[in-house]
Amino acid sequence: MPVKIRLQRHGRKGYAYYHIVIADSRAPRDGKFIERIGSYNPNTNPATIDLKFERALYWLTTGAQPTDTTRNILSDEGVLLKKHLLEGVKKGAFDEAEAQKRFEAWKTSKESNVSKTKEQLAADKQAAAKARLKAEAEVNKAKAAEVAQKKADAIAAAAPAPVVEEVAAEEAVEAVVEETPVAEVAEEVAE
């Protein structure tokens, strides 16, 4: 029975995630499988991979063939490197301690690269948020200036009418004062 390590699609339309399974190559994609060894979620940044390392290594050593995508996933997780190192131990190229040392060195360098990438993504996200906040503050400042200008225009448009009426009222009072003799005004004030 030809055994494959492949992806089994789950999720909804436009938001798929996958189970990494060991299955007969003749079984349907989402059908019967022998064992589930992990999951892969490409929707996160970076993609989230949860893998049972030892089981994946076991199935590779027993002859299971990974598909192209699962080969990339297994390579990223170090399963293929570990298999390669174990084959070197079997051939006598180096001992098991040296193989473990090489694998640990690769693993630490990979983890440091992943952490740098995550930090860079977080820094970029924070910088983008600051830029959006600054742009929003500038837009708000421009809107506030525009509103202030409109209020000033409204006050200026509304102010001349009362001023004209006050000026007309003052002129009318002056005309009345000029027409009335001073004696009559003095009598009205006295009363």
GIDAUR-V959295 format. One record per backbone hydrogen bond with DSSP energy under -1.0 kcal/mol. NH is the residue of the N-H (numbers start at 1). CO is the residue of the C=O. If there is no record, write none. Layout:
BEGIN
nh=NH co=CO
nh=NH co=CO
END
This chain:
BEGIN
nh=4 co=23
nh=5 co=65
nh=6 co=21
nh=8 co=19
nh=10 co=17
nh=12 co=15
nh=15 co=12
nh=17 co=10
nh=18 co=40
nh=19 co=8
nh=20 co=38
nh=21 co=6
nh=22 co=35
nh=23 co=4
nh=25 co=2
nh=27 co=24
nh=31 co=28
nh=34 co=22
nh=35 co=22
nh=37 co=20
nh=38 co=20
nh=39 co=50
nh=40 co=18
nh=41 co=48
nh=48 co=41
nh=50 co=39
nh=52 co=37
nh=53 co=51
nh=56 co=52
nh=57 co=53
nh=58 co=54
nh=59 co=55
nh=60 co=56
nh=61 co=57
nh=62 co=58
nh=63 co=60
nh=64 co=59
nh=65 co=3
nh=67 co=5
nh=71 co=67
nh=72 co=68
nh=73 co=69
nh=74 co=70
nh=75 co=71
nh=76 co=72
nh=77 co=73
nh=79 co=74
nh=82 co=78
nh=83 co=79
nh=84 co=80
nh=85 co=81
nh=86 co=82
nh=87 co=83
nh=88 co=84
nh=89 co=85
nh=90 co=86
nh=91 co=87
nh=93 co=88
nh=99 co=95
nh=100 co=96
nh=101 co=97
nh=102 co=98
nh=103 co=99
nh=104 co=100
nh=105 co=101
nh=106 co=102
nh=107 co=103
nh=108 co=104
nh=109 co=105
nh=110 co=106
nh=111 co=107
nh=112 co=108
nh=113 co=109
nh=114 co=110
nh=115 co=111
nh=116 co=112
nh=117 co=113
nh=118 co=114
nh=119 co=115
nh=120 co=116
nh=121 co=117
nh=122 co=118
nh=123 co=119
nh=124 co=120
nh=125 co=121
nh=126 co=122
nh=127 co=123
nh=128 co=124
nh=129 co=125
nh=130 co=126
nh=131 co=127
nh=132 co=128
nh=133 co=129
nh=134 co=130
nh=135 co=131
nh=136 co=132
nh=137 co=133
nh=138 co=134
nh=139 co=135
nh=140 co=136
nh=141 co=137
nh=142 co=138
nh=143 co=139
nh=144 co=140
nh=145 co=141
nh=146 co=142
nh=147 co=143
nh=148 co=144
nh=149 co=145
nh=150 co=146
nh=151 co=147
nh=152 co=148
nh=153 co=149
nh=154 co=150
nh=155 co=151
nh=156 co=152
nh=157 co=153
nh=158 co=154
nh=159 co=155
nh=160 co=156
nh=163 co=159
nh=164 co=160
nh=165 co=161
nh=166 co=162
nh=167 co=163
nh=168 co=164
nh=169 co=165
nh=170 co=166
nh=171 co=167
nh=172 co=168
nh=173 co=169
nh=174 co=170
nh=175 co=171
nh=176 co=172
nh=177 co=173
nh=178 co=174
nh=179 co=175
nh=180 co=176
nh=185 co=181
nh=186 co=182
nh=187 co=183
nh=188 co=184
nh=189 co=185
nh=190 co=186
nh=191 co=187
END
